[in-house]
């Protein structure tokens, strides 16, 4: 696997991410909380919106998956077996297959006894089927387990992983830790991956959010260590610098972030795209960040909303009605956010 981009590609990428926003910078729409969709959850983590406008929510510590209607009716549909909760580990991200209408497949990322892994199971509208293991061998620890799942516009499954508290994992091409993985629905390396393995990008500390913009470009939110959190635009084979770099640096081997924050302002988690804006949930920062983007680069200043009002925000998802559903792990609730 390429540990770094070619010199020409690296320089090009560096110029792109360090370029100033356009002269007429975009202003993101104003988000407003217009109600609570549902509450009473325990350690809510992942959220997957179904074709009918309802959603499935995962609970990290209980390993339960719950069905939530747009009207706020909550129903338990099953518990994922063999989940080992501890620290930041447990039942994390979930995603429905693009083919859900015909195969009813739901994917889940969870911590097991010896690793983090991805499983898939059917959801027939009432209960969960038995899980089938798709990917194993992702390093696990009490911290930095990654855990976000999302199907891309190309139909492949993207998986965010953490370095599992071992910084060497991020640059090790033989480790699945500290990476973004891209796999087929059965867990094999997706065609066109840079190294022929499951690895799509490397040099990550703990990616917690994945989203695509209007041009089908992948973005990822990432937790820094002590100083700097990041929003990155992800390129195939790109190396994002951890542990050599935290935030921007001058090493041309690595791709610099599009936006950064202090860890007190962000500690980012979930990510969603709407209205030419990346919407990023903040845990320690306890706010929702809006980052205007255009053509694969940040296009204006980042704007914070709901600061210290709704606690730690874990996940952001695009709802069927055009609003955002935002998961507060402090309030154990799903908030409905409309964009003015």
C-alpha positions, 0 to 999 in steps of 0.5 A, spaced: 500 500 500 502 507 498 504 510 505 504 516 502 501 520 496 506 521 490 510 528 491 506 531 485 499 529 488 501 531 495 503 538 493 497 539 489 493 537 495 497 541 500 495 547 495 488 545 495 487 545 503 491 551 504 487 555 499 483 561 502 476 561 502 473 564 496 472 572 496 465 571 497 465 566 502 458 562 503 454 563 509 451 556 512 443 556 513 441 557 520 439 551 524 434 551 529 431 546 534 424 545 532 423 539 537 425 532 540 423 526 535 424 521 541 428 520 548 429 515 553 435 512 550 441 509 553 448 511 550 445 512 543 450 512 538 449 510 531 443 512 527 440 510 520 434 513 516 430 508 513 426 509 506 420 510 509 422 516 513 423 512 520 430 510 523 434 505 527 438 507 533 444 503 536 445 503 543 453 503 545 452 500 552 446 495 551 447 493 544 440 494 543 437 497 536 431 501 536 426 503 531 424 510 531 418 513 527 418 520 525 412 521 530 417 519 535 414 512 537 420 507 539 420 500 539 426 495 541 427 490 535 433 486 537 440 486 541 446 484 537 450 478 540 457 478 542 458 485 543 463 487 549 462 494 552 468 497 555 470 505 555 468 507 548 467 500 545 460 497 544 455 497 539 457 503 535 455 505 527 450 502 523 448 503 516 442 500 511 444 497 505 443 501 498 439 495 496 435 495 503 428 495 499 430 488 496 435 484 501 433 488 508 440 488 510 443 492 516 450 493 517 453 494 524 460 496 527 461 493 534 467 491 539 467 484 540 472 480 545 478 480 541 477 486 536 472 491 533 468 488 527 463 489 522 457 484 521 450 484 517 443 482 519 436 482 516 431 487 519 424 484 516 420 490 519 419 487 526 426 483 528 433 482 527 436 476 523 442 472 525 448 476 524 453 475 519 461 477 520 463 481 514 470 484 517 474 482 523 481 484 525 480 491 527 484 493 533 480 494 539 481 498 546 478 502 551 479 508 547 479 510 539 475 505 536 472 509 530 466 506 529 462 510 523 459 506 517 456 509 511 455 507 504 458 511 499 455 513 492 459 508 489 455 503 493 461 500 497 461 500 505 466 505 508 468 504 515 472 509 520 477 506 525 481 508 530 488 507 532 486 503 538 491 507 543 497 505 539 499 510 534 503 506 530 497 503 527 495 509 523 501 508 519 502 501 519 499 498 512 498 491 515 493 494 520 486 496 519 487 501 525 487 508 524 484 508 517 478 509 513 476 502 509 472 501 503 469 494 502 464 490 498 457 489 501 460 482 503 467 485 506 472 484 501 476 490 498 472 494 494 475 494 486 479 500 485 482 501 492 489 504 492 493 498 495 488 492 493 487 491 500 481 494 504 485 500 506 482 507 502 486 512 507 491 512 512 494 516 518 488 517 522 487 517 529 480 516 530 475 518 525 468 519 527 464 522 522 463 520 514 459 524 509 459 526 502 458 533 498 454 535 492 460 532 488 460 525 491 467 527 495 468 524 501 469 528 508 471 525 515 471 528 522 477 526 526 479 527 534 485 530 535 489 528 541 491 534 546 490 540 541 487 540 534 481 536 531 480 536 524 475 536 518 478 532 512 476 531 505 478 524 503 482 522 497 484 515 495 490 513 498 491 519 502 495 519 508 493 524 513 499 525 518 497 521 524 501 521 529 507 525 525 502 531 525 496 533 529 492 538 525 496 542 519 503 541 518 508 543 513 510 535 511 508 535 504 507 527 505 501 528 508 494 532 506 492 537 511 485 538 514 480 543 511 478 546 518 481 545 525 478 546 532 481 546 539 479 539 542 475 543 547 471 546 541 469 540 538 472 533 539 468 531 533 463 525 532 458 524 527 457 528 520 452 530 515 452 534 508 446 538 507 445 545 503 452 546 501 454 545 508 458 539 513 454 539 519 459 536 525 457 534 532 461 536 537 462 531 544 466 535 549 465 542 545 457 540 546 455 544 539 453 543 532 458 546 527 457 548 520 462 548 515 460 551 508 464 547 503 464 548 495 468 544 490 471 539 495 474 545 499 472 549 505 468 555 503 467 560 509 468 560 516 465 555 521 459 557 525 457 554 532 450 553 534 447 550 540 453 551 544 453 548 551 445 547 550 444 540 548 450 536 551 455 532 548 452 531 540 454 524 537 451 523 531 447 527 525 443 524 520 439 527 514 432 526 515 427 524 510 423 531 511 429 535 509 431 536 517 437 533 521 436 528 526 441 530 531 443 525 537 445 528 544 448 522 548 447 527 554 440 528 554 439 521 551 435 524 545 434 525 538 433 532 536 429 535 530 433 541 527 431 545 521 435 549 516 433 556 515 
